[in-house]
Amino acid sequence: MPDFSEEGLDHYLLNQVDLRHRTVGRRVEEVLMVVRDLTDEVSKKDGRFQSIAHAGVNNENLKDQPAMVSKWAALLRGRCSFNPAIQVLTPSLVLVSVPVRGLIGYHEHVTRQWRYYSLTGSILPTPVREPEKLHQWLELDSFTSPAQDWQMQDAKVCVEGDIVPAKVVSLFREQLETAILTCSFSGKVSILESVGSVVRVAIETAEGVMEAELVPTVELINYWPKKARWPRLLQRWPTTERARCIKSFGFNLMATSNYHWLLSFSRAEQALLVGVDEDGGCRRKCYRVVRQLKEDAWCPGTKPVITAFHLQTLLFWCCEKFPCGRDWHCIKECVLRVARKLLKCVSQRYLRHYFVRSYNLLKYSNTTELDHTAQKINDFIANPSLYVH
């Protein structure tokens, strides 16, 4: 039986991990081109939606902040292979943030406590449930300079002053259906049935079908939400200077539910990940190995209970606990360390969000699937040479 060794891990990286990365990369690039064409067309018909070409540091709202754009570009130069709007969750599923245009000058303020309206605007006898810890309401008054398009067509996307995510998604879906026909993508792109207010599409690529969740997203750049109390006191990773820079990337509000907007920190997470090994450690390599193990053995499939986002969050927590580069020089020990931490989280069904630590990312996960995954991770820890050699 082969040993679980540094040489075996290098071989695994070369013959399994890198191969998967190249294959997925080609599929994502093809999806990117299709979605860019579609969102370009949507943007022409409704100016409230931008093309994904204008996501992140390319957002049109940043035209008057060249110094910030330059700083971010320098931080990410040569380290990001994909458009910042795309997050690869599994080899066959990507999450795409479709930036909206015209909501400028965001500020947090005290909102009214109860809402009694339905999605159609009718009055309800009991209030709509309050947002959870990773969600919030979004009022048009939260922006000092909302564009005229949002104010003039208020009724299409707002109810009682709230920008309602389900209404924004419905509007985007209508425009997307038209764009698919206009771009002659009827044989290449199909809209799938989905749960909640998410637009899910299947895209034919040269190497198989790729699914994409397209989510209208409000990008709030250079603003950090009060819910995200980060960095924490006495935290040694990342450095204070880097944490300050990362917070300037701000956060997003994503239209993933009917009434409440989901807080997302994709730009900050990307910035953390690309600079994770500046001290010469092997954190990124460890993450890639664990991700491949997850996809091959622990939790395969198109809708896994554990995604790349969970593993990325776990890596950040491990980086905080072991902040020194010397703790990340032996990839064999690092892979086992991360696997044990993942086993603990999956077994306890509890994984804290990295920035909003009071929120459990596994709160609504299927417990049976978590138990099966925990058993497979435990089998790996007991005999890793069966999986990596």
Disulfide bonds with the S-S distance in Angstrom:
none
